[in-house]
């Protein structure tokens, strides 16, 4: 089930742990994210889903103590191999 949390200036949203999410911001806006400190064995996952049917297309795991280029690196991987961005269920291609 997909839910949308549209926040206005000054509002706070607490997302429970282990909930997949995809934050989007308006041009020129900024967001303050407070994260818990992670243990050395903890990893974070970035998942790209088919916009047509919701099937998982690609997943990348990183240590979040240094996520600097994790999303950009995984996006480059998807761009290099169009098969990774193409849904095996409905054949829709993710726009990157």
N, C-alpha and C positions, 0 to 999 in steps of 0.2 A: 504494500500500500504506500503510495506517495503522498506526502503532506508538504505543504508550503508554509513557512514561517516568514512573513513579510514584516521586517522590523523598520520602525521609524526612528529618526534621530533621538538618541538618548535611551532607547529601549535596550533591555538585556534579555538574552535567551540562553537558557541552560540546556544543553543537549546531553542526554544520558550517555554513559559510556557504551561502546560497542554498537553504536547506531551509524550505519552508512549515511553520509551526507555530502552535499555538493553546494558549498556556499557560492553565491554570486553577488557581486556588488555593482552598484551604478557607477558609471564613469565619474571619476573625481572624488569618490567616497573612500572611506577607509574603515577598517574593522580592527578592533583590539581583541585578540584571542588569548585566553589564559589557559595554558595546558599544565597538566600535572607532570612532575618529574618522572621519567620512565626508568625502569631498571635496565641494566645492560642487555638482558636477554629479550627485551620487548621490541617488537617491530610494528610499524604502521603499514597499512595497505592502501594503495590507490587503485580504484577499480573503474574501468570505463564500461558503460552499459550501452546497449543498442537503444537508440532513441525511438525505434519503431515498436519493439516488443519487450524491451527490458532485459534481454539475454546478456550475460556477462561476455564482453568481447576480449578484455585484456586486464591483467592485474600486475601490479608492481609493488614489491615490499621494500621498505627502507627503514633504517634506524632514524627515528625522528629527532634525535639530538642534533642532526645535521641534515635537514630536509632540503637544503638550499636549491638544488636543481632537480629534485626527484620527479616532479610533475613534468618539467620541461624535457628531461631526459627520456621519460616514458613516452611522452607525446612525439618526440623525434623518432623513437622506435616504431610507433604506430604509423608515422608518415612514411618511413622507409619501407615498410611491409604492408601494403594495402590489404592483404589477407587478414591481418590482425584486426583491422578496423571494419571488416565486413562480417555481418552477422551470419552465422551458420544456419539460423532458423528462418529468417525472413529476407536475407540477402541485402538488407539496407546497409549502406556504407556510412560510417560515422563521419560527420563533417568536422575536420580538425583545423 
